Structures are given as structure tokens and as C-alpha cells.
Amino acid sequence: MESRFKDDAGWATLASLLPAEIDTWARETGALTRMRRVGDGETLLRLALVHACGLSLRDTASWAREQGVAQLSDVALLKRLRKLPELMNRLVQSLLPDPHTGSRMFIVDGSFVCRPTAKGTDFRLHLGWEPGGMRVVQVRLTGPKPGESLQSLPWVSGSVLVGDRAYASRAGISKARAAGIDVLVRLNLTALPLQMPDGSRIDLLAVSRGLKVGEVLELDVATVPVQKPEVPSVPGRLIVIRKEPALAARERARAQREARKKKRKLKDTTGESAEYMFLFTTLKREEAGTATLLAAYRHRWQIEMLFKRTKSISGLDEVHARDPDLAAVVVLARLAGILLVQKIQEAFSPWGYGMPRKAQSMASL
């Protein structure tokens, strides 16, 4: 698909990274019905991306008229943009790289996005990050439910998912293993009860108290099964490492702040658990040793920094649209912008962008 705005070199370069099916998708999703003011899907996407940069509807419409992009009012622009959620979602998915062309380990995490004056969570953003390639490979925007889980994103057998405490659930781990997916998750004292191979329950603090700073404990364990609804036990390994005192103190202080915020008294066990890092994995020893797993979990900071960048640079946490459909379009457009930057980075070359769609082969030279 060639850009309609060849005089705008910047947009022409960006448009060259868009899928050729944009016009088809625009018609299939109902985003492009009347072509009197906006004649193609590329123009619709351009308007959405410009509005998502922070311009109001009125300013976006004025910009479009001045640039010769489209002649429409702010009200007409709103009506157009409200029809775009499905088209923007298809665009976002098309910009993702194939996660199966790199390593098999992925970091999963989620964050929420709220509209102005929202009384709760409007959207939940689920991300999958490949630390080996330093790239986003999975994205899903949902409503406030479902929450963060190992099933929030589609993964294939053989994947290894690394997640924080929100992903340490018996049901989620059981479903992941049934699909041939391994996990490495952080624990708290209660969310993922464990047992020894003989069926006796494990007290995480009791088995950890003898550890010195930097010392690691590893045990063969299994998750405690659930009767209703039935969730079978999953075998795995418990890894515990005692933190440095300064890190433990910061974790206790954070827990105390959370307790005060919720007007609750901090439990003694919660304060003591700040001394340790608890991890659970379904990977066997011959697949990954203890040092390898600890090193793998260290990469989790990458997705935390990704969320900070997306919120501070792209304004992903500052969605001012009150209309829910328009708000979804703004969020998806900003995600598309992030993925377009990722494609530009992957296709970096001396001329500024990747290989053109129509390139002369060396055989013809």
C-alpha cells in the first residue's frame, strides 16, 4: 500500500511499515463506511495516531484541514474515531514480531489504564516481553477483568513464562502445564501453597530461617491441589534466597506503607517474609539450574522499565478521552506507536528505515 501523502516524507516512511491490508480491515470492521471525507484506512490511522499524540479533537481536525489530510469537523472526527477499536487492535497485533523466532523465555506483566474521574480500572494492559531480543512480542488490551494471569496472552507449548506474585496461582500454573508451558514465578506466603512430595505442607518461613545472606535453598515440591473446582497438583521446585539487609529493609518499609494505606496492621510474618525471595518453577534441573533461574528472574526489571517508559514517554497513563470507545482507540494508537518505534529500531539502517517493499535483487544488477 503506497502512502497517499508522498510529500510528507516522515509519514511516508511510517506508512511503509503498516500492513497492506489496512483498507480491507477498515471495511471489514466497519471503520470505513462513508468515504466522502475520509477515503481510506491509512487516513483513518493517521488521524487516530495524531489525536493520540495529545491533540484535542478540535485541534486534530484543524491539523487535518491545514495539512490537506481530511476536511471534517471535530464532531465528525469523533464519530470516525469511535469506530476504530477493532481496526486499531488488528494493527497492533500485526505489528508484533513472531515470538517463536527468538528465545523461549518471556516475561509477562500487566498494568491498568484509567479515564479521567474513573472510579476504578477502565482497561488492563497485558504485555509479553522477550528479554533475549529486548522486544514486545505479545499485547492484549482488556477491560478490568480478567486480571493478570498466565492465560492472559496466547502462548504455545515450550514457552517459559516469568512472572511476579500476581501470576502465582494454582489454577493458572496447572493450565499452563497442561498446555506444555513452564513457569517461573515469585511467591508470597499464602497465594501458592506448596507441599513436599510426601504431601506435608510447607511453611516457607520455617524452611528459610536458617539461611544466611546470599545463601540459596532449593527443594522439590508440588502445589497443593484444589478440590472444588478441581485443580491438580503440579510438581516443581522451590528456590529461596535471603536478601541483603538493605533490600529487606526497603521491602518492609514498602509493606508498612501499604498496610497504613489500607488501614491495617502489618503482620509479623509479612515483615519477616521481606527477608527472602521465594520462587517457584516447573522447570526440571536438567533444563535450568538454580543459578540460571535466578539470573532469568533478574530480567523481570526489563518489563517494569518498559511500563515506566510507555507511561512517561507515550503518556499511556494519561488518557483524557471520556468516551470509552475513543479512550480505547487512544490507548491502542499509543501502543501502535510504541510498536512502530520497535519496528524502526529492528529495521535500523543507514538510510533510516528497513528494506523497501519493492527492491531490486542483486541478481538483476
Number of C-alpha atoms within 10 A of each C-alpha: 14 12 17 14 16 11 9 11 11 10 14 15 17 17 20 17 18 18 15 13 14 21 19 13 19 23 15 13 16 13 23 21 15 12 9 10 13 19 14 20 21 23 20 24 22 17 23 26 22 20 23 28 15 16 13 15 22 16 15 23 25 17 18 19 14 11 12 10 18 20 17 19 17 15 11 13 22 18 13 20 23 18 19 27 21 18 25 30 20 19 22 22 15 15 22 18 16 10 21 13 8 14 13 18 22 27 27 24 22 21 16 18 22 21 20 11 8 10 8 11 14 18 20 20 22 20 22 25 24 22 20 12 13 12 22 22 21 23 22 17 20 15 14 16 10 10 18 21 19 25 15 22 14 10 20 13 13 14 19 22 23 26 24 17 15 17 26 24 17 21 22 18 28 21 16 22 16 12 14 14 21 24 25 27 22 22 24 19 14 10 13 19 19 27 18 15 14 8 12 11 15 16 13 19 17 8 12 21 13 11 15 12 13 11 12 18 15 13 14 15 25 26 27 21 18 12 8 6 8 9 17 17 18 19 22 22 21 22 22 26 20 23 19 13 12 10 14 19 15 12 18 19 14 14 17 18 14 14 14 12 9 9 9 11 10 15 12 8 10 16 17 13 21 22 23 24 17 22 23 26 24 22 18 13 12 6 9 13 12 16 9 12 19 17 11 17 17 11 16 19 11 16 22 14 11 16 18 15 14 15 15 12 11 18 16 22 18 16 18 16 19 13 12 13 15 23 23 27 26 29 26 29 28 25 25 23 19 19 23 19 13 18 19 17 14 13 13 13 11 6 7 11 17 17 12 10 10 6 7 9 7 6 5 5 5
